[in-house]
Amino acid sequence: MENKRFYNKFESLPIEAQKQVMAFIDFLQKKYESKSRKIQQIKSITDKKFVGLWKNRDDLIESSAWVRNLRKKEWAEIGE
């Protein structure tokens, strides 16, 4: 029922307006098609290349201590 009403309104428009409606529909299709593609293409974070990058680093086992020592070293150099 709604389709028929829409089609009747569409048909009552001048040709130029019908072209504009069609162009707008094409625009909307492309816009929402690309959004749905992006959602489908989202990968799990575990599939990212950086995951596990530092897993074999023994110096980073206790990351808080590593950062604290790094800061002490850098800040000591700044103070000199």
Secondary structure, DSSP 8 states (H G I E B T S, - for coil): -HHHHHHHHHHHS-HHHHHHHHHHHHHHHHHHHHHHHHHHH---GGGSTTTTTTTT-GGGSSHHHHHHHHHHHHHHHHH-
